[in-house]
Amino acid sequence: MKRPVKLTIERSVLLKSLGHVQSVVERRNTLPILSNVKMTAGPDGLALNATDMDLDIVEQAPAEIAQTGATTAPAHTLFDIVRKLSDGAQVEVAFDPEGSQLTLCSGRSRFALSCLPVEDFPAMAEGDFTNSFTIAAADLRALIDRTKFAISTEETRYYLNGIYFHATESDGVPVLRAVATDGHRLARVEVPLPEGAGDMPGIIVPRKTVLELRKLIDETGMDVTISLSESKIRFAFDSAVLTSKLIDGTFPDYERVIPADNDKMLEVQKKTFADAVDRVSAISTEKSRAIKVAVEQGMVILSASSPESGSAVEEVEASYDSASMEIGFNSRYLLEILGQIEGDAARFAMADAASPTVIRETADASAVYVLMPMRV
């Protein structure tokens, strides 16, 4: 008879790794096995693996392994149990080689969980990863953080449900560029092109993958190795590997959306302006969140009105010396863009009330934002 698989692991180590893998697992699954995390006790410690068939994560955690083997256990239940164990506790995990039941003991607590056969757990077909390069965690974080708010959630335009990454040139300098748009606003951000990324194809990384990747970046702070095949992308960290299908679609020609000849230049102090937008928007209707921006020499007048709530007006000093104009914006979209601007000043390049406005940080040319106007 085969000996039971046994291992001991520190609670915080197990919780951190389970936290990463269980968030890939969907709450509702047609296949019961997809609700489970695959646990493999091997010579290098404990490997945890979860998948939703489009996204796959494997994370290694240090553990004392008394006997090797593998099983699958309910991911969310396991995470919930470990989360509620006392801090600093040692966790003992054991399961029979047939893998029908897992026991978890810590202090005076003992849990028994039903398992599903490890043979049923789906393996994601790897494909040939032909491109590979390494990017600094800070650069990848910046690309994601400054564009993800503009990812579309509209399922019909599935090719907009992610961030478009590609290698290009900006003023003759090679860059890695990230673009996201939902048709109402667009974010375009770039970092210096990592070595070896020059011949990468343009790819669309799905929203869920972007969000899971972002969590992992925060935990490591190390460089990330990115590998690409025709249909998949793989992100390798020191202890985790995230593999995802890419969105199979063509990202629109975003350059056509970015106006090049907007000639009315407005410059504002970012914080003062954002605070004023936020205050005035309190009166705008929930659905449209519309505010009116009237630009005059040296001043911006923000206003909003709704039949239910009344009206609000606030004046903000600004640098502007073109003809007066009025333009309407969705205040939430405007605030989200202002939230990406790290410096003190924001520059708006405008044409008229019906054309898209280009917003940039005065001191940073690496990020460009476009906001469509709305009628108010």
GIVEN-V399216 format. One record per residue. OMEGA is omega in degrees with one decimal (999 if undefined). Layout:
omega = {OMEGA & OMEGA}
This chain:
omega = {-179.4 & 179.3 & 178.0 & 178.1 & -177.7 & 175.4 & 176.1 & -176.3 & 179.2 & -173.4 & -176.5 & 178.7 & -179.5 & -178.6 & -179.0 & -178.5 & 177.5 & 178.4 & 179.2 & -172.4 & -175.0 & -178.5 & 173.4 & -175.5 & 178.6 & 180.0 & 179.1 & -179.4 & 175.4 & 176.1 & -178.4 & -176.1 & -178.8 & 174.4 & -174.6 & 172.8 & 177.4 & -178.8 & -179.4 & 176.7 & -176.9 & -177.4 & -177.8 & -178.3 & -177.4 & 175.5 & 178.6 & -175.4 & 175.6 & -180.0 & 169.5 & -179.2 & 174.9 & -175.7 & -175.8 & 177.5 & 173.8 & 178.1 & 178.9 & 176.9 & 178.1 & 179.8 & 173.8 & -176.6 & 178.0 & -179.3 & -176.3 & 179.0 & -177.4 & 174.9 & 172.5 & -178.8 & -178.4 & -170.3 & -174.6 & 178.8 & -179.3 & 179.8 & -179.5 & 179.1 & -175.6 & 178.8 & -175.5 & 176.3 & -177.2 & -176.9 & 177.8 & -177.4 & 170.5 & -178.8 & 176.7 & -179.4 & 177.5 & 173.2 & -179.0 & -175.4 & 176.8 & 172.6 & -179.0 & 179.5 & 177.9 & 174.1 & -179.3 & -178.9 & 175.4 & -175.5 & -179.9 & -179.9 & 176.2 & 179.8 & 174.2 & -178.3 & 175.5 & -178.8 & 173.1 & -175.4 & -177.8 & 179.9 & -179.1 & -174.7 & -174.4 & 175.3 & 178.9 & 178.6 & -172.6 & -171.9 & -179.0 & 177.0 & -172.1 & 178.8 & 177.3 & 176.2 & -178.8 & -178.9 & 177.4 & -179.0 & -177.7 & 179.2 & -179.8 & 177.9 & -179.2 & 179.8 & -178.4 & -173.4 & -173.0 & 178.9 & -168.2 & -179.5 & -176.3 & 178.4 & 179.6 & 175.4 & -178.5 & -172.3 & -176.1 & 176.6 & -170.6 & -178.5 & 175.2 & -176.1 & -179.6 & 176.6 & 178.8 & 178.4 & 175.1 & 177.8 & 179.4 & 177.3 & 175.8 & -175.2 & 176.9 & -179.5 & 179.2 & -179.3 & 167.5 & -173.5 & 175.7 & -179.1 & 173.2 & 176.8 & 174.1 & -179.9 & 178.3 & 177.7 & -179.0 & 176.4 & 178.2 & -174.8 & -179.8 & 174.2 & 177.3 & -176.0 & 177.6 & 178.9 & 178.1 & -176.9 & -174.0 & -176.7 & 178.0 & 174.9 & 172.5 & -175.1 & 175.1 & -178.6 & -174.6 & -177.1 & -177.5 & 178.5 & 179.3 & -176.9 & 178.2 & 178.5 & -177.9 & 178.5 & -177.9 & -179.9 & -178.8 & -175.2 & -171.0 & -175.7 & -179.8 & 172.7 & -179.4 & 176.6 & -179.1 & 176.6 & -175.7 & 167.0 & -177.6 & -173.4 & -175.3 & 173.8 & 180.0 & 177.4 & -178.7 & 175.8 & -179.2 & -177.1 & -176.1 & 174.6 & 179.3 & 179.5 & -175.9 & 167.7 & 174.4 & 175.4 & -177.3 & -177.9 & 179.9 & 178.1 & -176.3 & 177.8 & -172.1 & -178.2 & -178.9 & -176.0 & -175.7 & -177.4 & -178.8 & -172.2 & 172.8 & -170.2 & 178.9 & -173.1 & 178.6 & 176.5 & -178.5 & 169.6 & -169.9 & -173.9 & 179.4 & -177.3 & -178.8 & 179.0 & -179.9 & 176.5 & -178.4 & -179.2 & -176.1 & -176.6 & 178.7 & -176.4 & -175.0 & -176.1 & -177.2 & -169.9 & -172.0 & -178.4 & -173.6 & 169.7 & 179.3 & 178.6 & 178.1 & -174.7 & 176.5 & 180.0 & 176.1 & -173.8 & 170.5 & 175.7 & 179.6 & 177.8 & 176.3 & 174.6 & 174.7 & -178.2 & -175.8 & -167.8 & -175.7 & -177.4 & 178.2 & 176.6 & 174.4 & 178.4 & 179.3 & 176.2 & -178.6 & 173.8 & -177.3 & 178.9 & 173.8 & 179.1 & 178.5 & 176.1 & 176.1 & 178.3 & 179.8 & 177.8 & 165.8 & -172.8 & -179.8 & 178.7 & -179.9 & 179.9 & 179.0 & 177.7 & 178.6 & 178.8 & 178.9 & -176.3 & -171.8 & -178.2 & -176.5 & -171.2 & 176.1 & 179.9 & 178.2 & 173.5 & -173.0 & 176.1 & 178.7 & -173.3 & -175.7 & -174.2 & 177.8 & 177.2 & 178.1 & -178.6 & 179.2 & 169.3 & -175.9 & -172.5 & -173.2 & -177.0 & -172.2 & -178.6 & 177.6 & 178.3 & 177.9 & -179.3 & 177.5 & 178.3 & 173.3 & -179.7 & 175.9 & 999}
